[in-house]
Amino acid sequence: MAHIHPPKIEYFDLDAKSNTDPKGQLRSVDEYRLTPTGLYMFRPLAGHPKISHFESWFLPKLNIRVTRQSWHPGHQLDFDFYVDVVEINAIGSVWKTTDLYLDLIVRTGHSVTVLDTDELIAAVQHNLITAERAQWALETTYSAVSGISAHGHDVVRWLAASGCPTAWR
């Protein structure tokens, strides 16, 4: 059974070097880097039992957020990148993302897996998003899966080929 919830919204304030998560928690950001194709963010996860920090690229052209996590010893998982399907809006120095449920887990060189389709369907059924937005999210997902797969299940190669080169720590 899918967890039913409205789309998760986050804010990224470049001037304040902060991130307001979907629960309203204000988090400090170590680095923002604005490029012609998107926004890079690096921030620690203080007190998190498994993840020490993460870095994300927000890419409006592709409607995605690509995240790479760094794990505390003994807590590593078997994937390299987590991709969220998001609507991205920027007003001045504040970026806003609306997460439209669908996520991709990428194991570089091996596979890409789509997650949370059940959440997207439940959101439509409960009128939390329109069928049109859900279709947009699905089309965005299909495009990303196709692109990542065509580039040897390598997110970084696909992003570069799509005109969205990324640089990671």
C-alpha positions as CSV (number, residue, x, y, z in Angstrom):
1,M,0.0,0.0,0.0
2,A,1.4,3.4,-1.0
3,H,2.0,6.1,1.5
4,I,-0.5,8.8,0.6
5,H,0.9,12.4,0.8
6,P,0.8,15.6,-1.1
7,P,3.9,16.4,-3.3
8,K,6.9,17.2,-1.2
9,I,8.2,20.8,-1.5
10,E,11.7,22.0,-0.7
11,Y,13.3,25.4,-0.8
12,F,17.0,26.2,-1.5
13,D,18.1,29.7,-0.6
14,L,21.4,30.5,-2.3
15,D,22.0,33.7,-0.4
16,A,21.2,32.3,3.0
17,K,23.0,29.0,2.2
18,S,20.1,27.1,3.5
19,N,17.7,24.3,2.5
20,T,14.2,24.0,3.9
21,D,13.2,20.4,3.7
22,P,9.6,19.1,3.1
23,K,9.0,19.0,6.9
24,G,9.9,22.7,7.3
25,Q,13.3,22.0,8.8
26,L,15.9,24.6,8.0
27,R,19.3,23.0,7.1
28,S,22.6,24.6,6.6
29,V,24.2,24.2,3.1
30,D,28.0,24.0,2.8
31,E,28.1,24.8,-1.0
32,Y,25.8,26.0,-3.7
33,R,27.1,26.3,-7.3
34,L,25.0,27.9,-9.9
35,T,25.7,27.0,-13.6
36,P,24.0,27.7,-16.9
37,T,22.3,24.3,-16.7
38,G,21.4,24.0,-13.0
39,L,22.2,24.2,-9.4
40,Y,24.7,22.1,-7.4
41,M,24.3,21.7,-3.6
42,F,26.5,20.0,-1.0
43,R,25.3,19.6,2.6
44,P,26.0,17.4,5.6
45,L,23.3,15.4,7.3
46,A,24.2,16.1,11.0
47,G,23.0,13.3,13.2
48,H,21.9,11.0,10.5
49,P,22.7,7.4,11.4
50,K,23.6,6.2,7.9
51,I,24.4,9.2,5.6
52,S,27.2,11.7,6.4
53,H,26.4,14.1,3.6
54,F,25.0,14.4,0.1
55,E,25.4,16.4,-3.0
56,S,22.7,17.1,-5.6
57,W,22.3,18.6,-9.0
58,F,19.0,20.3,-9.8
59,L,18.6,20.3,-13.6
60,P,15.5,22.2,-14.9
61,K,16.0,21.2,-18.5
62,L,15.6,17.5,-17.5
63,N,13.1,18.1,-14.6
64,I,15.3,16.1,-12.2
65,R,17.3,16.2,-9.0
66,V,20.3,13.9,-9.1
67,T,21.8,13.0,-5.7
68,R,24.9,11.2,-4.6
69,Q,25.1,10.2,-1.0
70,S,28.2,9.6,1.2
71,W,27.7,6.9,3.9
72,H,29.0,6.4,7.3
73,P,31.2,3.3,7.5
74,G,29.2,0.1,7.4
75,H,26.1,1.7,6.0
76,Q,26.8,1.9,2.3
77,L,24.0,0.8,0.0
78,D,24.3,-0.7,-3.4
79,F,23.5,2.2,-5.6
80,D,25.4,5.2,-6.9
81,F,22.8,7.9,-7.7
82,Y,19.2,8.6,-6.6
83,V,17.2,10.6,-9.1
84,D,14.0,12.5,-8.2
85,V,11.5,13.7,-10.8
86,V,10.8,17.3,-9.8
87,E,9.3,20.5,-11.0
88,I,11.9,23.2,-10.5
89,N,11.2,26.9,-10.1
90,A,13.6,29.7,-9.2
91,I,12.6,33.2,-8.0
92,G,15.6,35.3,-7.4
93,S,18.1,33.4,-5.2
94,V,15.5,30.9,-4.0
95,W,14.9,27.6,-5.8
96,K,11.9,25.5,-5.2
97,T,11.3,21.9,-6.0
98,T,8.1,19.9,-6.1
99,D,8.8,16.2,-5.9
100,L,6.4,14.3,-8.1
101,Y,6.8,10.9,-6.4
102,L,8.8,9.0,-9.0
103,D,12.4,8.2,-8.2
104,L,15.2,6.3,-9.9
105,I,17.9,4.2,-8.3
106,V,21.0,4.0,-10.5
107,R,23.7,1.4,-10.2
108,T,26.4,2.7,-12.5
109,G,27.1,0.3,-15.3
110,H,24.4,-2.1,-14.2
111,S,20.8,-0.9,-13.9
112,V,18.2,1.8,-13.3
113,T,15.1,1.0,-11.3
114,V,12.0,3.1,-11.0
115,L,10.5,3.5,-7.5
116,D,7.2,4.8,-6.1
117,T,4.9,4.4,-9.0
118,D,2.3,3.3,-6.5
119,E,2.6,6.7,-4.7
120,L,2.1,8.6,-7.9
121,I,-1.1,6.6,-8.7
122,A,-2.4,7.1,-5.2
123,A,-1.8,10.8,-5.4
124,V,-3.9,11.0,-8.6
125,Q,-6.6,8.8,-7.1
126,H,-6.8,11.1,-4.0
127,N,-6.7,14.3,-6.1
128,L,-3.3,15.4,-4.7
129,I,-2.1,15.9,-8.3
130,T,-3.8,16.0,-11.7
131,A,-3.7,13.3,-14.2
132,E,-1.8,15.7,-16.5
133,R,0.9,16.3,-13.9
134,A,1.2,12.6,-13.3
135,Q,1.5,12.0,-17.1
136,W,4.3,14.7,-17.2
137,A,6.1,12.9,-14.3
138,L,5.8,9.5,-16.1
139,E,7.1,11.0,-19.4
140,T,10.0,12.6,-17.5
141,T,10.8,9.3,-15.9
142,Y,10.6,7.4,-19.2
143,S,13.0,9.9,-20.8
144,A,15.5,9.6,-17.9
145,V,15.4,5.8,-17.9
146,S,15.9,5.7,-21.6
147,G,18.7,8.2,-21.5
148,I,20.5,6.6,-18.6
149,S,20.1,3.1,-20.1
150,A,21.4,4.3,-23.5
151,H,24.5,5.6,-21.8
152,G,25.5,2.3,-20.2
153,H,23.5,3.0,-17.0
154,D,25.8,6.0,-16.4
155,V,24.0,9.1,-15.1
156,V,27.0,11.4,-15.5
157,R,27.5,10.4,-19.1
158,W,23.9,10.8,-19.9
159,L,23.8,14.3,-18.2
160,A,26.8,15.4,-20.2
161,A,25.3,14.1,-23.5
162,S,22.1,15.9,-22.6
163,G,23.9,19.3,-22.3
164,C,23.9,19.2,-18.5
165,P,27.5,18.4,-17.5
166,T,28.0,17.9,-13.7
167,A,31.0,18.1,-11.4
168,W,31.0,16.2,-8.2
169,R,33.2,16.3,-5.1
